[in-house]
Amino acid sequence: MLIVIICLSIALVISAITISNLLDKNTTLRTELDSAKKVVVKEKEIFDIMPGDTGIIKDYGIVNTNPKRDPVKIEYKVTYEVTILEVSKDSVKVTATDFSSFDLYPRDPNNRPSIINFMKEKWIDKRIVEIVVDQKKIRDRKLSELGIE
């Protein structure tokens, strides 16, 4: 009986030490996460989406339906290069300037104009547009931070 009590006491002490170590690590990780979130928010503010910017929409899924064709329904994905026309809180209005794809249907030159026209002045969720950050964009942001337009 005495041996069982001693074993349980040792297990209780080990558990208490382990819990204390885990709580310390949890606090450290939360602090690191908070500081990383602040850095991400600051970078998003620096390179916020603005009209005139160039962006990429990766793997945008399209379904082309034509009852006069066999197969009637063709599904494919394209990666669009777009110009930002307008910006709202959750979405952006874009116009496609170019696209690329590994699927067969979009690579046909006869289908190219219709695929480009599909993304003319279209509102898209802001989260799927990746902004192309070039030297001009970096320069413009630095000038705007200094108050020079």
DRENVODO-647236 format. One record per atom (N, C-alpha, C): residue in three letters; z, y, x. Coordinates in steps of 0.001 Angstrom, whole numbers, plus 524288, in hexadecimal, padded with zeros to 5 digits. Last residue first. Layout:
residues N
ALAZYX...
END
This chain:
residues 149
GLU730078F4F180BD9GLU72C408F20180898GLU726E88F25A80AE5ILE73C348F3CF8112CILE736EA8F5BC81236ILE733268F27180F04GLY745F88EFD2810FBGLY744D18F3EF80D39GLY73F6C8F65B80E06LEU748368E750816A8LEU749328EC568192DLEU748178F0F881595GLU744BC8DFB880FFCGLU74A5C8DFF58111FGLU74BD68E52581394SER73A0F8E18F81093SER73CBA8E2C880BA6SER742AA8E2F580C73LEU7382F8DE1181ACFLEU737558E39181981LEU73A218E50E8147CLYS73A738D37581992LYS73DA18D69181D29LYS73D018DC6381BF8ARG732958D0A68126BARG738118D027810E7ARG73B918D3758146EASP729858D26D8186BASP72A6E8D5678139AASP730258D535811F4ARG72AFC8CAD782057ARG72ACD8D06C821A4ARG72BF58D3C081CD0ILE72A4C8C19B81A7DILE72F158C2C581D6EILE72F5F8C89581EB4LYS71FFF8C2A7816D5LYS724568C26F8131CLYS7297F8C3BA815D7LYS71A668C25882046LYS71A128C6F781CE6LYS71EA78C72481917GLN71C7A8B84182409GLN71E748BCCE826E2GLN71E5E8C1C382390ASP71FA38B06C8188EASP71C9E8B1A481D33ASP71EDB8B68F81FCAVAL723548A72B81059VAL725B08AB7081347VAL7228D8AC2481849VAL71FFF8A3828043FVAL71E038A34780991VAL720188A81980C64ILE728D889DC17FB56ILE726798A2817FD5FILE724AD8A190802FEGLU726D1894297F235GLU728D48951E7F773GLU725EB899CD7F9AAVAL72A04891BA7E55DVAL7269F894D07E8CEVAL7296B895A87EDFAILE7311A88D157DEFFILE72D2D889A57E15FILE7297388C8F7E4FAARG737AF894C67DB06ARG739D3890FF7DEB8ARG735B488D967E150LYS7327789A7A7D36FLYS7333589CD07D897LYS734E6898C97DCB1ASP728F3894BD7CB82ASP72E7D894FA7CCDFASP72F0B896BE7D291ILE71E1D89CDA7C84BILE7202E8981B7CAB5ILE725F6898F47CBD6TRP713AC8A1AA7C10ATRP719418A22E7C21BTRP71B5D89CDF7C3D9LYS7071B8A4DC7C5FBLYS70A778A1167C34ELYS710248A1F77C4ECGLU6FD828A92A7C9D3GLU701478AC327C6C2GLU704CB8A8AB7C377LYS6F7B389D277CBA6LYS6F6BC8A2C87CB8ALYS6FA918A55F7C7CDMET6F752892667CCACMET6FBF38952C7CE95MET6FAF389B0A7CF02PHE6EDB588F547C924PHE6F25088D647C65APHE6F72F890827C7D5ASN6E6C3892EA7D093ASN6E76E895FF7CBC4ASN6EC298943B7C898ILE6E76088A9A7D7D3ILE6E93288FDC7D957ILE6EA4E8931A7D472ILE6E2EB882D57D1B5ILE6E848882197D3A8ILE6EA92887527D566SER6D8F3886C07CFF6SER6DC6D885F87CB76SER6E2118853F7CD2DPRO6D4A08871D7DA47PRO6D58B88BED7D736PRO6D94988B2C7D2A3ARG6D4D287BDC7DD42ARG6D7E187FE17DFE6ARG6D8B8884CE7DC97ASN6CE208748F7D961ASN6D303875657D680ASN6D63C879ED7D8B3ASN6C606873EA7E06FASN6C4C9875A47DB18ASN6C9B4876EB7D7F5PRO6CA7786F837E97CPRO6C944875257E95DPRO6C7F8877357E3EAASP6D504867137E8CEASP6CF94867AC7E720ASP6CE6086D857E6AAARG6DF8C867097EA43ARG6DC48867C77EEE9ARG6D6808683C7ED99PRO6E431864B07E0B2PRO6E42786A237E281PRO6E0AC86B127E74BTYR6E220859557E04CTYR6DFEB85D0B7DC87TYR6DFE7862AC7DE8BLEU6E822854917E8A7LEU6E26F8548B7E895LEU6E024858CC7E50FASP6F2FE85A927EF61ASP6F0B5857877EB1AASP6EACF8584B7EAE8PHE6F6E6861477F648PHE6F53885C4D7F86FPHE6F2BD858D97F443SER6F42886F007F69BSER6F5FE86A4E7F3EFSER6F401865837F6D4SER6F5BB87CE37F5C9SER6F44D878297F8A9SER6F694873837F5C3PHE6F110889C97F28APHE6F441885237F1AAPHE6F269880CE7F547ASP6F19A897C97F099ASP6EF78893157F309ASP6F2EE88E7E7F187THR6F59389F187EA1ATHR6F1668A0CA7ED99THR6EEBE89C1D7F02BALA6FAD38A0907DD6CALA6F97289D1D7E1C3ALA6F50A89F817E4F7THR704548A9467D998THR6FEC08A8297D968THR6FD718A4ED7DE38VAL710438AA177D20FVAL70D3B8A91F7D6C8VAL707728A88D7D590LYS71C458AEE27CEA8LYS716DF8AE807CCE3LYS713788AE2C7D1C0VAL728588A81B7CEBDVAL724AA8AB9E7D141VAL71F408AABD7CEF8SER735928A7827C977SER730388A5AA7CA46SER72CE58A9D57CCEDASP73F5D8ABA37C7B7ASP73EF78A6117C8C2ASP739798A42A7C9FDLYS73DC38B6D27C75ELYS742AE8B4857C92CLYS742028AED47CAD5SER730C38B93A7CC41SER734F18B9EF7C86ASER739CB8B7377CA8EVAL7260A8BF1B7D238VAL72AD18BC207D30BVAL72E9D8BD577CEA6GLU718228BDFC7D409GLU71CBA8C05A7D18EGLU721608BCCB7D275LEU711A98B93F7DBD7LEU70FFF8BDE87D8F5LEU7149F8C0DB7D69EILE710348B2CB7E795ILE714038B4407E398ILE712398B9537E106THR7066F8A9CB7EA3FTHR7081E8AF2F7EAF7THR70BB08B0847E66BVAL706AC89CB97EFA4VAL706878A0887EB65VAL708138A5F27ED4BGLU701DA890A67F208GLU7034A8956F7F4B8GLU70288899BC7F0A7TYR705F38843F7ECFATYR703668894D7EC4ATYR7055B88D4C7F041THR703768778D7EDB9THR706E087B687F01FTHR703F6880907F00BVAL7025486E827E313VAL70010872237E6D2VAL704618759A7E910LYS700A48620A7DD54LYS70422866197DF55LYS7012F8696F7E33ETYR6FC4685C327D125TYR6FBFA85D227D6C4TYR6FFCE861747D840GLU6F6B6854707C729GLU6FB63857097C936GLU6FADD857997CF1DILE6EE0E8544B7BCF4ILE6EE69853DB7C2A3ILE6F323857057C46ELYS6E9AF84E4A7B1A5LYS6EE0E8511C7B3F3LYS6EE2E850177B9D9VAL6E0CF848757AF89VAL6E1C084D347AC83VAL6E5C9850A87AF3APRO6D90E843407BA0CPRO6DD9B8433B7B697PRO6DE7E848957B40CASP6CF50847F87B27CASP6D261843377B343ASP6D440843317B8E7ARG6CDE3852CD7A9A4ARG6CDA58507C7AED2ARG6D0C484B647AEECLYS6CFB1858357A0D5LYS6CA49856947A1BELYS6C9A3853B47A6ECPRO6D9F785BA07A0D1PRO6D8A38571079D98PRO6D3148551579E7FASN6E13D85EE57AB3AASN6DBFE85FEB7A935ASN6DA4D85B237A60ETHR6EB8D864547B226THR6EA078610E7ADC2THR6E4AE862B67ABC0ASN6F30C864677BD26ASN6EE0C866327BB22ASN6EC4C862607B6EFVAL6FEFA8686C7C13EVAL6FC70864517BE2FVAL6F787866A07BBD2ILE705AD86B017CD15ILE701FA86CC37C915ILE6FFBD867F77C663GLY7106786ED87D4D6GLY70DD186AC57D1C8GLY70A7186CF47CD6FTYR7110F873E57E10ATYR7110E875767DB8ETYR70DE3871757D879ASP7140D873557EC01ASP7138386EC67E88EASP71401870227E2C9LYS7193F880127EDF7LYS7180C87AD87EFEFLYS717CA876D57EB90ILE714F588C207EEC7ILE7171C888B67EAB9ILE71578883357EC33ILE7176C896EF7F6AEILE7154E891A27F670ILE7180788ECF7F1F2GLY713F98A4B47F70FGLY717718A03F7F685GLY7147489B227F664THR714448B1F97FAA8THR7114F8AD197FA7CTHR7152E8A89C7FA3FASP716FA8BDD27F379ASP718398B9BD7F748ASP7149F8B50D7F694GLY714D48C4147EB25GLY711758C49A7EFB9GLY712828C0867F3DEPRO721E48C5E17E6E5PRO71C4A8C5E97E5B6PRO7191A8C6F77EAA3MET72B628BDCF7EDA0MET7299B8C2E97EBD0MET723CE8C2947EA7BILE736A68B6687EFB5ILE731338B6687EE05ILE72FCA8BBB97EBC9ASP73E7D8B9337FAEFASP73DED8B8887F556ASP738248B8EE7F3E3PHE742CC8B88680524PHE73D858B6D9803EEPHE73CF68B5907FE2AILE74D098BC688044CILE7496E8BEB280815ILE743D08BD62806A6GLU7518C8B5F37FCDCGLU7510B8BB7E7FBB7GLU74D178BE0B7FF5DLYS751628AC8780224LYS74E4C8AD057FD5CLYS74D8E8B2BB7FBF0GLU758758AEBB80A33GLU752F98ADC980B81GLU74F898AE47806ADLYS761A78AFAA80434LYS75FCB8B4248072ELYS75A088B37980892VAL762848A57D8004EVAL761DD8A9D57FCA6VAL75FBD8AE977FF7CVAL764328A029809CCVAL75F9289F0680699VAL75E858A379802D0VAL76DD88A45380CEFVAL7693B8A50681045VAL764468A42E80D20LYS7743E8A0D7804D9LYS773A38A673805AFLYS76ED08A78C808FELYS773BE8960D8065BLYS77195898518018ELYS770B289E2A8022FALA779428953880FC4ALA773AF893DD80FA7ALA771138962780ACASER78347897E180C70SER780A689B4D81038SER77ACC89A278105DASP7853588F7B8058AASP78538894E48039FASP782668988D80763LEU784ED8870F80CA2LEU781188877080866LEU780C688CF980647GLU78DA78891F812D9GLU788748890D8153DGLU78439889A281112THR7957C8880A80B28THR794D888CFE80DEDTHR78F6B88D598105CARG7943087D7D80880ARG793658818B80486ARG7928B886DD8070ALEU796E8878C08120BLEU791988784781000LEU7907287C5D80BDATHR7A19B87B4F81289THR79DFB87D148169DTHR7986087CF0814A6THR7A55A8760A809BATHR7A5E987BB580A15THR7A21987DEF80E1EASN7A31F86BAD80CB3ASN7A0CB86DE2807FEASN7A0FD873DB80822LYS7A9A086A7881563LYS7A3F686A3C81613LYS7A12686CA181164ASP7B36986B1A8103EASP7B1FB86EE581451ASP7AC0E86F0A81520LEU7B2BA8625A809ACLEU7B3318679180764LEU7B1B986BCD80B54LEU7B26785A6281139LEU7ADF285B3180DC2LEU7AE1D8609480B38ASN7BC8185B458159DASN7B7D885C1A818DDASN7B30C85D3781579SER7C298858AC80CBCSER7C32E85DC780F37SER7BE6485F0F8128FILE7BF6184E6380B20ILE7BE688525080717ILE7BEC7857CA80963THR7C358849D78145DTHR7BDBA849C881342THR7BC5584DEB80F31ILE7CE2984B3B812F3ILE7CB8884D9E81778ILE7C5A884DFB8167DALA7CFB984528809EAALA7D0FD84ABC809D5ALA7CE4384D9280E51SER7CCDE83B3C80D9CSER7C9EC83DB180955SER7CAD98439080935ILE7D4BD83993814FFILE7CF3E839C5816B0ILE7CBE583C6981284VAL7DD6D8395680E42VAL7DD1B83D5981257VAL7D76F83DF381429LEU7DAE68306B80834LEU7DB9B8357A805B3LEU7DB20839F2809A3ALA7DAFB828A180FCEALA7D61F829C080CFEALA7D66A82F1A80A5CILE7E59B828DC8126AILE7E1AA82A1D81663ILE7DC7F82B8F813BESER7E9B882595808E3SER7EB2382AB180B08SER7E72282C7680F0DLEU7E59E81B808080ELEU7E42881F7080432LEU7E572824EF8061CCYS7EAC2816E9810A8CYS7E5028172C81077CYS7E33081B4E80C94ILE7F541817C780D54ILE7F39681A508122AILE7EDA281AED8122DILE7F4FA8118280469ILE7F66F81707803EBILE7F4A281A10808C0VAL7F28C807DD808EFVAL7EF0580A348050FVAL7F0208100A80483ILE7FB738061B80F04ILE7F655806A381196ILE7F26C8093280DDBLEU80311804CC8077ELEU803778093A80B06LEU7FE3380A3E80DB4MET800007FB568032FMET800008000080000MET80000804EF8035E
END
